[in-house]
Amino acid sequence: MKKIKFRKLKLTKKVFSFPYILFMLLFVVIPLVLILVNAFLDADNNLTLENFKDFFASDANIIVLGNSLLVGVITTMLCLILGYPVSYILSKMPSGKIIVLLYIIPMGVNFLIRTLATKAIFLAIGVELGMGTVVFGMVYNYLPFMILPLHTSLSSIDHSYIEAAQDLGADKATTFVKTILPLSVSGICSGITMVFIPTISTYAISQLLSNGKVFLFGDSIQLSFEQGLYGVGSIMSIVMLIFVLVSNLIMNTFNKDANLVRRSVW
Amino acid sequence: MKEKALVDNIIELRNVTKTYNGKDAVKNASFTIKRGEFVTILGPSGCGKTTTLRMIAGFEIPTSGKIVFNGKDITDTPPHLRPVNTVFQKYALFPHLNVFNNIAFGLKLKVIPNGTKTNRKGETIQLFRKYTKAEIKEKVDNALKMVDLEDYGSRNVASLSGGQQQRVAIARALVNEPEVLLLDEPLGALDLKMRKDMQLELMDMHKRLGITFIYVTHDQEEALTMSDKVIVMRLGEIQQIATPEKIYDEPANAFVADFIGESTILSGTMIEDCKVEFCNQIVECVDKGFKKNEPIDVIIRPEDVKIKKADDKKIIFTAKVQSSVFKGDHYQITLLANENEIIAHDTETYEIGEEVGIYVKPFDLHIMHKTRIINEIDSVITGENTVEICGVDFECVTDFKEGTPVKVLIDFDDIDILDDPEEGALQAKILSSIWKGNYYQTILSVEGTSYHFFADTEDEWLKGDLVSINIAKDKIITEKRDLNEEVQESIVKDETLTAEEQAAVEESMKEEIEKFDAKEEIVEEAEEKLNEEIGKENDAINEEVEG
């Protein structure tokens, strides 16, 4: 009998990662390279640095960027202030997991439809569209992204830490400040990352909920590409990418201590 | 206080019961702990020992009963106001703090008296302050020195080994200078060698500091080595309170004997004072005060069994060697005497099948009452020849009419245990299986009730297994039950107390009850008065209205 070698067809663990790698190459790596290339090309496909000059010379662009960051920070803070107490209470309830699910279910509805519905409600009750409504829409859309990681980290805190704190003389408030809060830093960090990054890059919400009055960075990127300004649009995308990376980096350094927390349990 | 109590008790539990979802985790526990004592609560997992400790720490509130600390009732005091500190099972060191800050945690929160001041009205006010940084540093450094971790202050707790974490946990509790230190199986996660070292260190610390230690463990050796007093618990009930020596030499019942070290437990009958029958032999013993022909358990420690020649004059009976296993410093020999297995320890080995003689000193035969000689359940006849047992109707042979309250009696032999939990009439869980020489005494808890069945079986059943029970209809004995019969509750006596101290404890309990009664009387009187007044007022109002 002939020996047939099946080596090439062998299903190793590696094989299962191929579809994902292909996907990443097609839809993440290649677009990123295209953006990088576009940033250094002018309208006639010549190599140039003009795009950078155009972007940074315009005050309007910088103001829009500043506005975006401001909206991002406000939205994130509001999400944290609203989300933390909710997650804390839910983590103490036995049925908390189900209620958290209820917070996530509305995410099944397309966010454009939800935003349009919000707009319709605002118009119906006569609220003037502007910065306030934009922030409201943002908080409404991204709150679940804050609650989910917070709930996960809060409910994974070993109850014995809380008992230990009480045993050592801490009343309820002190126990919270000295143990629960520091032990949930990892949740706070991932919550902030998951809210802040999408909010600074979002575009449709601000347009719809302010009738185009509030113009954010995501909107200006979209506009540039719509107007065929691929060069400037690419620069903006790169700037955005840098902000995303920087905020990720900051959160990761904060998270370092929190990661130690998890390891030490074992 | 008009006079100082005879017993200087720091902690007293009075009839404490804790119920979870209808099941008693701790049943009617009463004990006292003297100042400076090293007390161990010992028992298998699920016996309620940790729950008892958590009630003392304040993490659980008793369903009923009282916890008294230094003469003050602290039953409802939250944990942060109790002068006790706990060393947790898994240490529970704060992962976000380093070793120094972990130990300083309690000190930073503490307020200490700081002189008095007279205010404008002339009242003296007690002033408080927090510890200064220098004081905290000094105390923490001392605590670290005490547990031999001087240079570890700035280390992250996650980088420490199990033994080191253990020391930090002890230092963190002790630095607050608690009056009582509670330890919840603190050595459970350590390896054997480390555990032995830590045992000695803990005993040393207890001696040096002179504070009260309450230690929870399932390791009988640990309990016997370290403590002044051992409280043995099982299924939420206290079995025995005594010194380690007494627990080992004179266990209160078969369970304690089986749990505290290896031993042979045999069923027997007490013929008369100082005469006991087991293995079909009448043997001399030293125990008195049993009823004539009372069924009892005989407990023999393996080191007390002396193996002699089969024709020796002194022997109490002969036996056949069944197996001999080398155990390092002795041989463990299993002997078969009249179909009863007896375990012996000897420095010499014997041939398997060899006929030998056994001698046990009368003093070493430990005789104890059987916890139960028959399964007895209060029930009602539910129909013609059917009786309810644990919520299920069983067929039986009876003359009583429907609705008659009866006592159902079932012999240990008559309970059939079936492997399939669906097959039998009652679902039950195996709680324990104790070898009694030639059979296993198995205890089962019926699902959904708090009743425990005792059954004698040939096979050993695995603890925690789900099984089912069947009872043949002609084996169910029914007896008419008097509804007014009073249930007498037995309280486990603390054997470490002298007669005088015991009397003092009982006296104080009585006083407590009287005080409570007196208070109730006052309340009742006041209520009566109030009712009278209300009545008068009502009358007055009525008169006015009528007028």
Chai-1 contact restraints between the chains, C-beta under 6 A:
chainA,res_idxA,chainB,res_idxB,connection_type,confidence,min_distance_angstrom,max_distance_angstrom,comment,restraint_id
A,S160,B,F88,contact,1.0,0.0,6.0,A-B,restraint_1
A,S160,B,A92,contact,1.0,0.0,6.0,A-B,restraint_2
A,Y161,B,A92,contact,1.0,0.0,6.0,A-B,restraint_3
A,E163,B,F59,contact,1.0,0.0,6.0,A-B,restraint_4
A,A164,B,A92,contact,1.0,0.0,6.0,A-B,restraint_5
A,Q166,B,P79,contact,1.0,0.0,6.0,A-B,restraint_6
A,Q166,B,H80,contact,1.0,0.0,6.0,A-B,restraint_7
A,D167,B,P79,contact,1.0,0.0,6.0,A-B,restraint_8
A,D167,B,N85,contact,1.0,0.0,6.0,A-B,restraint_9
A,D167,B,T86,contact,1.0,0.0,6.0,A-B,restraint_10
A,L168,B,F105,contact,1.0,0.0,6.0,A-B,restraint_11
A,L168,B,G106,contact,1.0,0.0,6.0,A-B,restraint_12
A,G169,B,H80,contact,1.0,0.0,6.0,A-B,restraint_13
A,G169,B,G106,contact,1.0,0.0,6.0,A-B,restraint_14
A,G169,B,L109,contact,1.0,0.0,6.0,A-B,restraint_15
A,A170,B,H80,contact,1.0,0.0,6.0,A-B,restraint_16
A,A170,B,L109,contact,1.0,0.0,6.0,A-B,restraint_17
A,D171,B,H80,contact,1.0,0.0,6.0,A-B,restraint_18
A,P182,B,H96,contact,1.0,0.0,6.0,A-B,restraint_19
A,L260,B,A158,contact,1.0,0.0,6.0,A-B,restraint_20
A,V261,B,P95,contact,1.0,0.0,6.0,A-B,restraint_21
A,R263,B,A158,contact,1.0,0.0,6.0,A-B,restraint_22
A,S264,B,P95,contact,1.0,0.0,6.0,A-B,restraint_23
A,S264,B,A158,contact,1.0,0.0,6.0,A-B,restraint_24
